Amino acid sequence: MFKLIIMARRKPGMSMDEFRDYYEKRHSALVGKITPMMRRYTRNYLTPLDSALAAGDATSYDCVTEAWFDSEADFHRSLQSLMADTEKTTALAKDEENLFDRSTIRIFTAVEVESAP
């Protein structure tokens, strides 16, 4: 499978509980509706560790979102379909403004490799 990873921070003034509630009840439903080729969609809400293991700025992001597609081609078809529909892109951008500090959003694609423990 082909994976999209999105890292983001909640909008200023929004508590983590409000962020999670909005993401789960509103934003994720919208994303699921406008991204039909997506096979799996998870949100990982982050809690910084207060230890030497947590090097760097642990508060940079509040959530890491993962979206799986059957193939890279399906991902690109889904993205092209979304970008071609201004109604969907406008709705997505408007909803993101209710949730994210959009300047913090970082998007990556990834190839996942799993090993047995």
BELQUIPE-V709397 format. One record per backbone hydrogen bond with DSSP energy under -0.5 kcal/mol. CO is the residue of the C=O (numbers start at 1). NH is the residue of the N-H. E is the energy in kcal/mol with one decimal. If there is no record, write none. Layout:
CO|NH|E / CO|NH|E
//
This chain:
2|69|-2.9 / 3|110|-2.5 / 4|67|-2.6 / 5|108|-2.9 / 6|65|-3.5 / 7|106|-2.5 / 8|62|-2.5 / 8|63|-1.8 / 9|101|-2.6 / 11|14|-1.8 / 15|19|-2.6 / 16|20|-2.7 / 17|21|-2.5 / 18|22|-2.6 / 19|23|-2.7 / 20|24|-2.7 / 21|25|-2.5 / 22|26|-2.5 / 22|27|-1.8 / 23|28|-2.9 / 26|30|-2.0 / 27|31|-2.7 / 28|32|-2.4 / 29|33|-1.8 / 30|34|-1.9 / 31|35|-0.9 / 35|38|-1.5 / 37|70|-0.5 / 40|68|-2.7 / 42|66|-2.6 / 43|45|-0.7 / 44|64|-2.3 / 49|51|-1.1 / 51|54|-1.2 / 53|55|-1.2 / 56|58|-1.2 / 57|60|-1.4 / 62|46|-2.4 / 63|8|-2.1 / 63|65|-0.5 / 64|44|-2.3 / 65|6|-2.8 / 66|42|-2.7 / 67|4|-2.9 / 68|39|-3.1 / 68|40|-1.0 / 69|2|-2.9 / 71|75|-1.9 / 72|76|-2.5 / 73|77|-2.5 / 74|78|-2.5 / 75|79|-2.6 / 76|80|-2.7 / 77|81|-2.4 / 78|82|-2.2 / 79|83|-2.7 / 80|84|-1.6 / 81|85|-0.5 / 82|85|-1.3 / 84|86|-0.8 / 85|89|-2.3 / 86|90|-2.3 / 87|91|-2.0 / 88|92|-2.5 / 89|93|-2.4 / 90|94|-2.5 / 91|95|-2.2 / 92|96|-2.5 / 93|97|-1.6 / 94|98|-0.7 / 95|98|-0.9 / 95|99|-0.5 / 96|99|-1.3 / 96|100|-3.3 / 99|11|-2.2 / 100|102|-1.2 / 101|104|-2.6 / 102|105|-1.0 / 106|7|-2.9 / 108|5|-3.2 / 110|3|-1.7 / 110|112|-0.6
//
